[in-house]
Amino acid sequence: MAKDHVRFAYAWMYGVQARKDGKARDVPQYWDEYADAWLKGFDGEPIAGRIPAVDDKLEAELGEAAVGKPPAGLR
């Protein structure tokens, strides 16, 4: 994922969290460049069209073992 996509995704996630925390719908200055993403997150809009989907190869590499239950010592 390009750096721009990562920043867009983070802005969206911070917008979602701001709504959950009951904060105002005011984009923080830090996210000005990605205000659209922050507002989409705050408003609960999906961003699937902007962020590339995980490809099949990566899903196959990870598999259930990589994303299943954490090891006993990490629970």
mmCIF file of the N, C-alpha and C atoms, coordinates in Angstrom:
data_MODEL
# 
_entry.id   MODEL 
# 
loop_
_atom_site.group_PDB 
_atom_site.id 
_atom_site.type_symbol 
_atom_site.label_atom_id 
_atom_site.label_alt_id 
_atom_site.label_comp_id 
_atom_site.label_asym_id 
_atom_site.label_entity_id 
_atom_site.label_seq_id 
_atom_site.pdbx_PDB_ins_code 
_atom_site.Cartn_x 
_atom_site.Cartn_y 
_atom_site.Cartn_z 
_atom_site.occupancy 
_atom_site.B_iso_or_equiv 
_atom_site.pdbx_formal_charge 
_atom_site.auth_seq_id 
_atom_site.auth_comp_id 
_atom_site.auth_asym_id 
_atom_site.auth_atom_id 
_atom_site.pdbx_PDB_model_num 
ATOM 1   N N  . MET A 1 1  ? 0.842   -1.167  0.000  1.00 0.00 ? 1  MET A N  1 
ATOM 2   C CA . MET A 1 1  ? 0.000   0.000   0.000  1.00 0.00 ? 1  MET A CA 1 
ATOM 3   C C  . MET A 1 1  ? 0.894   1.240   0.000  1.00 0.00 ? 1  MET A C  1 
ATOM 4   N N  . ALA A 1 2  ? 0.557   2.177   -0.822 1.00 0.00 ? 2  ALA A N  1 
ATOM 5   C CA . ALA A 1 2  ? 1.335   3.411   -0.880 1.00 0.00 ? 2  ALA A CA 1 
ATOM 6   C C  . ALA A 1 2  ? 1.146   4.211   0.402  1.00 0.00 ? 2  ALA A C  1 
ATOM 7   N N  . LYS A 1 3  ? 2.135   5.025   0.700  1.00 0.00 ? 3  LYS A N  1 
ATOM 8   C CA . LYS A 1 3  ? 2.092   5.833   1.923  1.00 0.00 ? 3  LYS A CA 1 
ATOM 9   C C  . LYS A 1 3  ? 0.830   6.695   1.980  1.00 0.00 ? 3  LYS A C  1 
ATOM 10  N N  . ASP A 1 4  ? 0.393   7.213   0.843  1.00 0.00 ? 4  ASP A N  1 
ATOM 11  C CA . ASP A 1 4  ? -0.805  8.034   0.789  1.00 0.00 ? 4  ASP A CA 1 
ATOM 12  C C  . ASP A 1 4  ? -2.033  7.239   1.219  1.00 0.00 ? 4  ASP A C  1 
ATOM 13  N N  . HIS A 1 5  ? -2.128  5.987   0.769  1.00 0.00 ? 5  HIS A N  1 
ATOM 14  C CA . HIS A 1 5  ? -3.261  5.138   1.151  1.00 0.00 ? 5  HIS A CA 1 
ATOM 15  C C  . HIS A 1 5  ? -3.252  4.840   2.640  1.00 0.00 ? 5  HIS A C  1 
ATOM 16  N N  . VAL A 1 6  ? -2.077  4.650   3.182  1.00 0.00 ? 6  VAL A N  1 
ATOM 17  C CA . VAL A 1 6  ? -1.968  4.371   4.616  1.00 0.00 ? 6  VAL A CA 1 
ATOM 18  C C  . VAL A 1 6  ? -2.432  5.577   5.427  1.00 0.00 ? 6  VAL A C  1 
ATOM 19  N N  . ARG A 1 7  ? -1.997  6.747   5.037  1.00 0.00 ? 7  ARG A N  1 
ATOM 20  C CA . ARG A 1 7  ? -2.414  7.962   5.757  1.00 0.00 ? 7  ARG A CA 1 
ATOM 21  C C  . ARG A 1 7  ? -3.920  8.180   5.631  1.00 0.00 ? 7  ARG A C  1 
ATOM 22  N N  . PHE A 1 8  ? -4.470  7.923   4.453  1.00 0.00 ? 8  PHE A N  1 
ATOM 23  C CA . PHE A 1 8  ? -5.902  8.040   4.243  1.00 0.00 ? 8  PHE A CA 1 
ATOM 24  C C  . PHE A 1 8  ? -6.648  7.091   5.179  1.00 0.00 ? 8  PHE A C  1 
ATOM 25  N N  . ALA A 1 9  ? -6.162  5.853   5.261  1.00 0.00 ? 9  ALA A N  1 
ATOM 26  C CA . ALA A 1 9  ? -6.804  4.858   6.128  1.00 0.00 ? 9  ALA A CA 1 
ATOM 27  C C  . ALA A 1 9  ? -6.724  5.265   7.594  1.00 0.00 ? 9  ALA A C  1 
ATOM 28  N N  . TYR A 1 10 ? -5.582  5.770   8.021  1.00 0.00 ? 10 TYR A N  1 
ATOM 29  C CA . TYR A 1 10 ? -5.444  6.206   9.413  1.00 0.00 ? 10 TYR A CA 1 
ATOM 30  C C  . TYR A 1 10 ? -6.348  7.397   9.718  1.00 0.00 ? 10 TYR A C  1 
ATOM 31  N N  . ALA A 1 11 ? -6.455  8.338   8.788  1.00 0.00 ? 11 ALA A N  1 
ATOM 32  C CA . ALA A 1 11 ? -7.343  9.483   8.996  1.00 0.00 ? 11 ALA A CA 1 
ATOM 33  C C  . ALA A 1 11 ? -8.774  8.996   9.160  1.00 0.00 ? 11 ALA A C  1 
ATOM 34  N N  . TRP A 1 12 ? -9.172  8.026   8.331  1.00 0.00 ? 12 TRP A N  1 
ATOM 35  C CA . TRP A 1 12 ? -10.515 7.460   8.420  1.00 0.00 ? 12 TRP A CA 1 
ATOM 36  C C  . TRP A 1 12 ? -10.727 6.793   9.784  1.00 0.00 ? 12 TRP A C  1 
ATOM 37  N N  . MET A 1 13 ? -9.750  6.012   10.223 1.00 0.00 ? 13 MET A N  1 
ATOM 38  C CA . MET A 1 13 ? -9.875  5.317   11.514 1.00 0.00 ? 13 MET A CA 1 
ATOM 39  C C  . MET A 1 13 ? -9.952  6.303   12.678 1.00 0.00 ? 13 MET A C  1 
ATOM 40  N N  . TYR A 1 14 ? -9.173  7.370   12.620 1.00 0.00 ? 14 TYR A N  1 
ATOM 41  C CA . TYR A 1 14 ? -9.236  8.379   13.680 1.00 0.00 ? 14 TYR A CA 1 
ATOM 42  C C  . TYR A 1 14 ? -10.575 9.102   13.674 1.00 0.00 ? 14 TYR A C  1 
ATOM 43  N N  . GLY A 1 15 ? -11.169 9.297   12.496 1.00 0.00 ? 15 GLY A N  1 
ATOM 44  C CA . GLY A 1 15 ? -12.498 9.879   12.414 1.00 0.00 ? 15 GLY A CA 1 
ATOM 45  C C  . GLY A 1 15 ? -13.543 8.981   13.068 1.00 0.00 ? 15 GLY A C  1 
ATOM 46  N N  . VAL A 1 16 ? -13.456 7.680   12.792 1.00 0.00 ? 16 VAL A N  1 
ATOM 47  C CA . VAL A 1 16 ? -14.362 6.707   13.416 1.00 0.00 ? 16 VAL A CA 1 
ATOM 48  C C  . VAL A 1 16 ? -14.229 6.769   14.932 1.00 0.00 ? 16 VAL A C  1 
ATOM 49  N N  . GLN A 1 17 ? -12.993 6.775   15.411 1.00 0.00 ? 17 GLN A N  1 
ATOM 50  C CA . GLN A 1 17 ? -12.759 6.789   16.856 1.00 0.00 ? 17 GLN A CA 1 
ATOM 51  C C  . GLN A 1 17 ? -13.255 8.076   17.499 1.00 0.00 ? 17 GLN A C  1 
ATOM 52  N N  . ALA A 1 18 ? -13.105 9.187   16.814 1.00 0.00 ? 18 ALA A N  1 
ATOM 53  C CA . ALA A 1 18 ? -13.578 10.467  17.358 1.00 0.00 ? 18 ALA A CA 1 
ATOM 54  C C  . ALA A 1 18 ? -15.088 10.423  17.569 1.00 0.00 ? 18 ALA A C  1 
ATOM 55  N N  . ARG A 1 19 ? -15.814 9.833   16.614 1.00 0.00 ? 19 ARG A N  1 
ATOM 56  C CA . ARG A 1 19 ? -17.268 9.708   16.766 1.00 0.00 ? 19 ARG A CA 1 
ATOM 57  C C  . ARG A 1 19 ? -17.595 8.816   17.965 1.00 0.00 ? 19 ARG A C  1 
ATOM 58  N N  . LYS A 1 20 ? -16.878 7.695   18.099 1.00 0.00 ? 20 LYS A N  1 
ATOM 59  C CA . LYS A 1 20 ? -17.112 6.778   19.221 1.00 0.00 ? 20 LYS A CA 1 
ATOM 60  C C  . LYS A 1 20 ? -16.829 7.453   20.558 1.00 0.00 ? 20 LYS A C  1 
ATOM 61  N N  . ASP A 1 21 ? -15.852 8.346   20.571 1.00 0.00 ? 21 ASP A N  1 
ATOM 62  C CA . ASP A 1 21 ? -15.480 9.050   21.799 1.00 0.00 ? 21 ASP A CA 1 
ATOM 63  C C  . ASP A 1 21 ? -16.391 10.236  22.092 1.00 0.00 ? 21 ASP A C  1 
ATOM 64  N N  . GLY A 1 22 ? -17.359 10.509  21.206 1.00 0.00 ? 22 GLY A N  1 
ATOM 65  C CA . GLY A 1 22 ? -18.297 11.603  21.411 1.00 0.00 ? 22 GLY A CA 1 
ATOM 66  C C  . GLY A 1 22 ? -17.719 12.982  21.149 1.00 0.00 ? 22 GLY A C  1 
ATOM 67  N N  . LYS A 1 23 ? -16.668 13.050  20.347 1.00 0.00 ? 23 LYS A N  1 
ATOM 68  C CA . LYS A 1 23 ? -16.045 14.341  20.038 1.00 0.00 ? 23 LYS A CA 1 
ATOM 69  C C  . LYS A 1 23 ? -16.809 15.065  18.938 1.00 0.00 ? 23 LYS A C  1 
ATOM 70  N N  . ALA A 1 24 ? -16.529 16.338  18.797 1.00 0.00 ? 24 ALA A N  1 
ATOM 71  C CA . ALA A 1 24 ? -17.183 17.160  17.776 1.00 0.00 ? 24 ALA A CA 1 
ATOM 72  C C  . ALA A 1 24 ? -16.728 16.741  16.376 1.00 0.00 ? 24 ALA A C  1 
ATOM 73  N N  . ARG A 1 25 ? -17.544 17.040  15.385 1.00 0.00 ? 25 ARG A N  1 
ATOM 74  C CA . ARG A 1 25 ? -17.230 16.704  13.990 1.00 0.00 ? 25 ARG A CA 1 
ATOM 75  C C  . ARG A 1 25 ? -16.323 17.780  13.386 1.00 0.00 ? 25 ARG A C  1 
ATOM 76  N N  . ASP A 1 26 ? -15.247 18.080  14.071 1.00 0.00 ? 26 ASP A N  1 
ATOM 77  C CA . ASP A 1 26 ? -14.255 19.058  13.624 1.00 0.00 ? 26 ASP A CA 1 
ATOM 78  C C  . ASP A 1 26 ? -12.956 18.324  13.331 1.00 0.00 ? 26 ASP A C  1 
ATOM 79  N N  . VAL A 1 27 ? -12.496 18.416  12.095 1.00 0.00 ? 27 VAL A N  1 
ATOM 80  C CA . VAL A 1 27 ? -11.267 17.731  11.703 1.00 0.00 ? 27 VAL A CA 1 
ATOM 81  C C  . VAL A 1 27 ? -10.084 18.361  12.440 1.00 0.00 ? 27 VAL A C  1 
ATOM 82  N N  . PRO A 1 28 ? -9.317  17.560  13.189 1.00 0.00 ? 28 PRO A N  1 
ATOM 83  C CA . PRO A 1 28 ? -8.124  18.113  13.847 1.00 0.00 ? 28 PRO A CA 1 
ATOM 84  C C  . PRO A 1 28 ? -7.132  18.644  12.799 1.00 0.00 ? 28 PRO A C  1 
ATOM 85  N N  . GLN A 1 29 ? -6.402  19.657  13.166 1.00 0.00 ? 29 GLN A N  1 
ATOM 86  C CA . GLN A 1 29 ? -5.459  20.291  12.236 1.00 0.00 ? 29 GLN A CA 1 
ATOM 87  C C  . GLN A 1 29 ? -4.491  19.271  11.642 1.00 0.00 ? 29 GLN A C  1 
ATOM 88  N N  . TYR A 1 30 ? -4.071  18.303  12.423 1.00 0.00 ? 30 TYR A N  1 
ATOM 89  C CA . TYR A 1 30 ? -3.128  17.288  11.950 1.00 0.00 ? 30 TYR A CA 1 
ATOM 90  C C  . TYR A 1 30 ? -3.654  16.559  10.714 1.00 0.00 ? 30 TYR A C  1 
ATOM 91  N N  . TRP A 1 31 ? -4.971  16.390  10.628 1.00 0.00 ? 31 TRP A N  1 
ATOM 92  C CA . TRP A 1 31 ? -5.569  15.633  9.530  1.00 0.00 ? 31 TRP A CA 1 
ATOM 93  C C  . TRP A 1 31 ? -6.119  16.512  8.413  1.00 0.00 ? 31 TRP A C  1 
ATOM 94  N N  . ASP A 1 32 ? -5.773  17.790  8.387  1.00 0.00 ? 32 ASP A N  1 
ATOM 95  C CA . ASP A 1 32 ? -6.295  18.698  7.354  1.00 0.00 ? 32 ASP A CA 1 
ATOM 96  C C  . ASP A 1 32 ? -6.119  18.157  5.936  1.00 0.00 ? 32 ASP A C  1 
ATOM 97  N N  . GLU A 1 33 ? -4.967  17.608  5.645  1.00 0.00 ? 33 GLU A N  1 
ATOM 98  C CA . GLU A 1 33 ? -4.683  17.103  4.293  1.00 0.00 ? 33 GLU A CA 1 
ATOM 99  C C  . GLU A 1 33 ? -5.602  15.938  3.933  1.00 0.00 ? 33 GLU A C  1 
ATOM 100 N N  . TYR A 1 34 ? -6.056  15.204  4.938  1.00 0.00 ? 34 TYR A N  1 
ATOM 101 C CA . TYR A 1 34 ? -6.916  14.039  4.727  1.00 0.00 ? 34 TYR A CA 1 
ATOM 102 C C  . TYR A 1 34 ? -8.283  14.250  5.382  1.00 0.00 ? 34 TYR A C  1 
ATOM 103 N N  . ALA A 1 35 ? -8.758  15.490  5.346  1.00 0.00 ? 35 ALA A N  1 
ATOM 104 C CA . ALA A 1 35 ? -10.029 15.842  5.990  1.00 0.00 ? 35 ALA A CA 1 
ATOM 105 C C  . ALA A 1 35 ? -11.186 15.014  5.434  1.00 0.00 ? 35 ALA A C  1 
ATOM 106 N N  . ASP A 1 36 ? -11.183 14.757  4.137  1.00 0.00 ? 36 ASP A N  1 
ATOM 107 C CA . ASP A 1 36 ? -12.250 13.972  3.532  1.00 0.00 ? 36 ASP A CA 1 
ATOM 108 C C  . ASP A 1 36 ? -12.323 12.585  4.155  1.00 0.00 ? 36 ASP A C  1 
ATOM 109 N N  . ALA A 1 37 ? -11.181 11.949  4.337  1.00 0.00 ? 37 ALA A N  1 
ATOM 110 C CA . ALA A 1 37 ? -11.145 10.616  4.943  1.00 0.00 ? 37 ALA A CA 1 
ATOM 111 C C  . ALA A 1 37 ? -11.594 10.669  6.398  1.00 0.00 ? 37 ALA A C  1 
ATOM 112 N N  . TRP A 1 38 ? -11.125 11.663  7.130  1.00 0.00 ? 38 TRP A N  1 
ATOM 113 C CA . TRP A 1 38 ? -11.489 11.793  8.548  1.00 0.00 ? 38 TRP A CA 1 
ATOM 114 C C  . TRP A 1 38 ? -12.995 11.949  8.680  1.00 0.00 ? 38 TRP A C  1 
ATOM 115 N N  . LEU A 1 39 ? -13.597 12.793  7.835  1.00 0.00 ? 39 LEU A N  1 
ATOM 116 C CA . LEU A 1 39 ? -15.041 13.020  7.887  1.00 0.00 ? 39 LEU A CA 1 
ATOM 117 C C  . LEU A 1 39 ? -15.827 11.776  7.473  1.00 0.00 ? 39 LEU A C  1 
ATOM 118 N N  . LYS A 1 40 ? -15.320 11.046  6.487  1.00 0.00 ? 40 LYS A N  1 
ATOM 119 C CA . LYS A 1 40 ? -15.984 9.794   6.093  1.00 0.00 ? 40 LYS A CA 1 
ATOM 120 C C  . LYS A 1 40 ? -15.988 8.820   7.269  1.00 0.00 ? 40 LYS A C  1 
ATOM 121 N N  . GLY A 1 41 ? -14.882 8.732   7.975  1.00 0.00 ? 41 GLY A N  1 
ATOM 122 C CA . GLY A 1 41 ? -14.824 7.862   9.147  1.00 0.00 ? 41 GLY A CA 1 
ATOM 123 C C  . GLY A 1 41 ? -15.784 8.323   10.218 1.00 0.00 ? 41 GLY A C  1 
ATOM 124 N N  . PHE A 1 42 ? -15.805 9.615   10.472 1.00 0.00 ? 42 PHE A N  1 
ATOM 125 C CA . PHE A 1 42 ? -16.684 10.166  11.501 1.00 0.00 ? 42 PHE A CA 1 
ATOM 126 C C  . PHE A 1 42 ? -18.145 9.894   11.151 1.00 0.00 ? 42 PHE A C  1 
ATOM 127 N N  . ASP A 1 43 ? -18.483 10.016  9.867  1.00 0.00 ? 43 ASP A N  1 
ATOM 128 C CA . ASP A 1 43 ? -19.860 9.835   9.416  1.00 0.00 ? 43 ASP A CA 1 
ATOM 129 C C  . ASP A 1 43 ? -20.223 8.365   9.178  1.00 0.00 ? 43 ASP A C  1 
ATOM 130 N N  . GLY A 1 44 ? -19.253 7.464   9.350  1.00 0.00 ? 44 GLY A N  1 
ATOM 131 C CA . GLY A 1 44 ? -19.529 6.040   9.175  1.00 0.00 ? 44 GLY A CA 1 
ATOM 132 C C  . GLY A 1 44 ? -19.576 5.580   7.733  1.00 0.00 ? 44 GLY A C  1 
ATOM 133 N N  . GLU A 1 45 ? -18.998 6.351   6.836  1.00 0.00 ? 45 GLU A N  1 
ATOM 134 C CA . GLU A 1 45 ? -18.981 5.974   5.420  1.00 0.00 ? 45 GLU A CA 1 
ATOM 135 C C  . GLU A 1 45 ? -17.813 5.028   5.140  1.00 0.00 ? 45 GLU A C  1 
ATOM 136 N N  . PRO A 1 46 ? -18.025 4.026   4.307  1.00 0.00 ? 46 PRO A N  1 
ATOM 137 C CA . PRO A 1 46 ? -16.938 3.109   3.956  1.00 0.00 ? 46 PRO A CA 1 
ATOM 138 C C  . PRO A 1 46 ? -15.912 3.776   3.036  1.00 0.00 ? 46 PRO A C  1 
ATOM 139 N N  . ILE A 1 47 ? -14.714 3.254   3.032  1.00 0.00 ? 47 ILE A N  1 
ATOM 140 C CA . ILE A 1 47 ? -13.659 3.792   2.161  1.00 0.00 ? 47 ILE A CA 1 
ATOM 141 C C  . ILE A 1 47 ? -13.120 2.734   1.214  1.00 0.00 ? 47 ILE A C  1 
ATOM 142 N N  . ALA A 1 48 ? -13.861 1.666   1.002  1.00 0.00 ? 48 ALA A N  1 
ATOM 143 C CA . ALA A 1 48 ? -13.381 0.534   0.209  1.00 0.00 ? 48 ALA A CA 1 
ATOM 144 C C  . ALA A 1 48 ? -12.880 0.928   -1.172 1.00 0.00 ? 48 ALA A C  1 
ATOM 145 N N  . GLY A 1 49 ? -13.470 1.912   -1.801 1.00 0.00 ? 49 GLY A N  1 
ATOM 146 C CA . GLY A 1 49 ? -13.045 2.298   -3.140 1.00 0.00 ? 49 GLY A CA 1 
ATOM 147 C C  . GLY A 1 49 ? -11.697 2.974   -3.168 1.00 0.00 ? 49 GLY A C  1 
ATOM 148 N N  . ARG A 1 50 ? -11.248 3.513   -2.072 1.00 0.00 ? 50 ARG A N  1 
ATOM 149 C CA . ARG A 1 50 ? -9.998  4.262   -2.041 1.00 0.00 ? 50 ARG A CA 1 
ATOM 150 C C  . ARG A 1 50 ? -8.807  3.395   -1.635 1.00 0.00 ? 50 ARG A C  1 
ATOM 151 N N  . ILE A 1 51 ? -9.025  2.423   -0.784 1.00 0.00 ? 51 ILE A N  1 
ATOM 152 C CA . ILE A 1 51 ? -7.946  1.564   -0.277 1.00 0.00 ? 51 ILE A CA 1 
ATOM 153 C C  . ILE A 1 51 ? -7.959  0.248   -1.054 1.00 0.00 ? 51 ILE A C  1 
ATOM 154 N N  . PRO A 1 52 ? -6.814  -0.153  -1.604 1.00 0.00 ? 52 PRO A N  1 
ATOM 155 C CA . PRO A 1 52 ? -6.782  -1.399  -2.354 1.00 0.00 ? 52 PRO A CA 1 
ATOM 156 C C  . PRO A 1 52 ? -7.111  -2.592  -1.451 1.00 0.00 ? 52 PRO A C  1 
ATOM 157 N N  . ALA A 1 53 ? -7.849  -3.524  -1.997 1.00 0.00 ? 53 ALA A N  1 
ATOM 158 C CA . ALA A 1 53 ? -8.210  -4.724  -1.240 1.00 0.00 ? 53 ALA A CA 1 
ATOM 159 C C  . ALA A 1 53 ? -6.991  -5.620  -1.054 1.00 0.00 ? 53 ALA A C  1 
ATOM 160 N N  . VAL A 1 54 ? -7.045  -6.460  -0.047 1.00 0.00 ? 54 VAL A N  1 
ATOM 161 C CA . VAL A 1 54 ? -5.970  -7.438  0.187  1.00 0.00 ? 54 VAL A CA 1 
ATOM 162 C C  . VAL A 1 54 ? -6.052  -8.464  -0.929 1.00 0.00 ? 54 VAL A C  1 
ATOM 163 N N  . ASP A 1 55 ? -4.931  -8.745  -1.569 1.00 0.00 ? 55 ASP A N  1 
ATOM 164 C CA . ASP A 1 55 ? -4.986  -9.690  -2.677 1.00 0.00 ? 55 ASP A CA 1 
ATOM 165 C C  . ASP A 1 55 ? -5.007  -11.139 -2.180 1.00 0.00 ? 55 ASP A C  1 
ATOM 166 N N  . ASP A 1 56 ? -5.387  -12.044 -3.063 1.00 0.00 ? 56 ASP A N  1 
ATOM 167 C CA . ASP A 1 56 ? -5.530  -13.457 -2.706 1.00 0.00 ? 56 ASP A CA 1 
ATOM 168 C C  . ASP A 1 56 ? -4.220  -14.067 -2.234 1.00 0.00 ? 56 ASP A C  1 
ATOM 169 N N  . LYS A 1 57 ? -3.104  -13.625 -2.824 1.00 0.00 ? 57 LYS A N  1 
ATOM 170 C CA . LYS A 1 57 ? -1.807  -14.175 -2.454 1.00 0.00 ? 57 LYS A CA 1 
ATOM 171 C C  . LYS A 1 57 ? -1.504  -13.891 -0.988 1.00 0.00 ? 57 LYS A C  1 
ATOM 172 N N  . LEU A 1 58 ? -1.754  -12.672 -0.545 1.00 0.00 ? 58 LEU A N  1 
ATOM 173 C CA . LEU A 1 58 ? -1.495  -12.322 0.843  1.00 0.00 ? 58 LEU A CA 1 
ATOM 174 C C  . LEU A 1 58 ? -2.409  -13.107 1.771  1.00 0.00 ? 58 LEU A C  1 
ATOM 175 N N  . GLU A 1 59 ? -3.680  -13.229 1.419  1.00 0.00 ? 59 GLU A N  1 
ATOM 176 C CA . GLU A 1 59 ? -4.600  -14.012 2.245  1.00 0.00 ? 59 GLU A CA 1 
ATOM 177 C C  . GLU A 1 59 ? -4.120  -15.450 2.361  1.00 0.00 ? 59 GLU A C  1 
ATOM 178 N N  . ALA A 1 60 ? -3.627  -16.020 1.269  1.00 0.00 ? 60 ALA A N  1 
ATOM 179 C CA . ALA A 1 60 ? -3.140  -17.390 1.288  1.00 0.00 ? 60 ALA A CA 1 
ATOM 180 C C  . ALA A 1 60 ? -1.889  -17.512 2.157  1.00 0.00 ? 60 ALA A C  1 
ATOM 181 N N  . GLU A 1 61 ? -1.021  -16.506 2.135  1.00 0.00 ? 61 GLU A N  1 
ATOM 182 C CA . GLU A 1 61 ? 0.202   -16.527 2.939  1.00 0.00 ? 61 GLU A CA 1 
ATOM 183 C C  . GLU A 1 61 ? -0.123  -16.473 4.431  1.00 0.00 ? 61 GLU A C  1 
ATOM 184 N N  . LEU A 1 62 ? -1.109  -15.664 4.781  1.00 0.00 ? 62 LEU A N  1 
ATOM 185 C CA . LEU A 1 62 ? -1.457  -15.527 6.191  1.00 0.00 ? 62 LEU A CA 1 
ATOM 186 C C  . LEU A 1 62 ? -2.164  -16.767 6.703  1.00 0.00 ? 62 LEU A C  1 
ATOM 187 N N  . GLY A 1 63 ? -3.242  -17.127 6.087  1.00 0.00 ? 63 GLY A N  1 
ATOM 188 C CA . GLY A 1 63 ? -3.984  -18.301 6.509  1.00 0.00 ? 63 GLY A CA 1 
ATOM 189 C C  . GLY A 1 63 ? -4.555  -18.152 7.905  1.00 0.00 ? 63 GLY A C  1 
ATOM 190 N N  . GLU A 1 64 ? -5.313  -19.138 8.326  1.00 0.00 ? 64 GLU A N  1 
ATOM 191 C CA . GLU A 1 64 ? -5.980  -19.108 9.625  1.00 0.00 ? 64 GLU A CA 1 
ATOM 192 C C  . GLU A 1 64 ? -4.986  -19.104 10.780 1.00 0.00 ? 64 GLU A C  1 
ATOM 193 N N  . ALA A 1 65 ? -3.863  -19.790 10.651 1.00 0.00 ? 65 ALA A N  1 
ATOM 194 C CA . ALA A 1 65 ? -2.882  -19.855 11.748 1.00 0.00 ? 65 ALA A CA 1 
ATOM 195 C C  . ALA A 1 65 ? -2.353  -18.478 12.109 1.00 0.00 ? 65 ALA A C  1 
ATOM 196 N N  . ALA A 1 66 ? -2.216  -17.596 11.119 1.00 0.00 ? 66 ALA A N  1 
ATOM 197 C CA . ALA A 1 66 ? -1.658  -16.275 11.359 1.00 0.00 ? 66 ALA A CA 1 
ATOM 198 C C  . ALA A 1 66 ? -2.674  -15.321 11.958 1.00 0.00 ? 66 ALA A C  1 
ATOM 199 N N  . VAL A 1 67 ? -3.942  -15.554 11.735 1.00 0.00 ? 67 VAL A N  1 
ATOM 200 C CA . VAL A 1 67 ? -4.948  -14.616 12.216 1.00 0.00 ? 67 VAL A CA 1 
ATOM 201 C C  . VAL A 1 67 ? -5.927  -15.233 13.220 1.00 0.00 ? 67 VAL A C  1 
ATOM 202 N N  . GLY A 1 68 ? -5.661  -16.474 13.619 1.00 0.00 ? 68 GLY A N  1 
ATOM 203 C CA . GLY A 1 68 ? -6.521  -17.165 14.578 1.00 0.00 ? 68 GLY A CA 1 
ATOM 204 C C  . GLY A 1 68 ? -6.233  -16.736 15.999 1.00 0.00 ? 68 GLY A C  1 
ATOM 205 N N  . LYS A 1 69 ? -6.410  -17.646 16.931 1.00 0.00 ? 69 LYS A N  1 
ATOM 206 C CA . LYS A 1 69 ? -6.187  -17.344 18.354 1.00 0.00 ? 69 LYS A CA 1 
ATOM 207 C C  . LYS A 1 69 ? -4.716  -17.051 18.614 1.00 0.00 ? 69 LYS A C  1 
ATOM 208 N N  . PRO A 1 70 ? -4.428  -16.107 19.514 1.00 0.00 ? 70 PRO A N  1 
ATOM 209 C CA . PRO A 1 70 ? -3.037  -15.820 19.861 1.00 0.00 ? 70 PRO A CA 1 
ATOM 210 C C  . PRO A 1 70 ? -2.462  -16.975 20.680 1.00 0.00 ? 70 PRO A C  1 
ATOM 211 N N  . PRO A 1 71 ? -1.142  -17.114 20.685 1.00 0.00 ? 71 PRO A N  1 
ATOM 212 C CA . PRO A 1 71 ? -0.514  -18.154 21.503 1.00 0.00 ? 71 PRO A CA 1 
ATOM 213 C C  . PRO A 1 71 ? -0.919  -17.999 22.978 1.00 0.00 ? 71 PRO A C  1 
ATOM 214 N N  . ALA A 1 72 ? -0.892  -19.072 23.708 1.00 0.00 ? 72 ALA A N  1 
ATOM 215 C CA . ALA A 1 72 ? -1.355  -19.087 25.108 1.00 0.00 ? 72 ALA A CA 1 
ATOM 216 C C  . ALA A 1 72 ? -0.691  -18.014 25.959 1.00 0.00 ? 72 ALA A C  1 
ATOM 217 N N  . GLY A 1 73 ? 0.570   -17.740 25.751 1.00 0.00 ? 73 GLY A N  1 
ATOM 218 C CA . GLY A 1 73 ? 1.277   -16.749 26.549 1.00 0.00 ? 73 GLY A CA 1 
ATOM 219 C C  . GLY A 1 73 ? 0.878   -15.308 26.276 1.00 0.00 ? 73 GLY A C  1 
ATOM 220 N N  . LEU A 1 74 ? 0.159   -15.073 25.175 1.00 0.00 ? 74 LEU A N  1 
ATOM 221 C CA . LEU A 1 74 ? -0.216  -13.698 24.793 1.00 0.00 ? 74 LEU A CA 1 
ATOM 222 C C  . LEU A 1 74 ? -1.685  -13.390 25.062 1.00 0.00 ? 74 LEU A C  1 
ATOM 223 N N  . ARG A 1 75 ? -2.420  -14.279 25.665 1.00 0.00 ? 75 ARG A N  1 
ATOM 224 C CA . ARG A 1 75 ? -3.843  -14.050 25.922 1.00 0.00 ? 75 ARG A CA 1 
ATOM 225 C C  . ARG A 1 75 ? -4.056  -13.220 27.133 1.00 0.00 ? 75 ARG A C  1 
# 
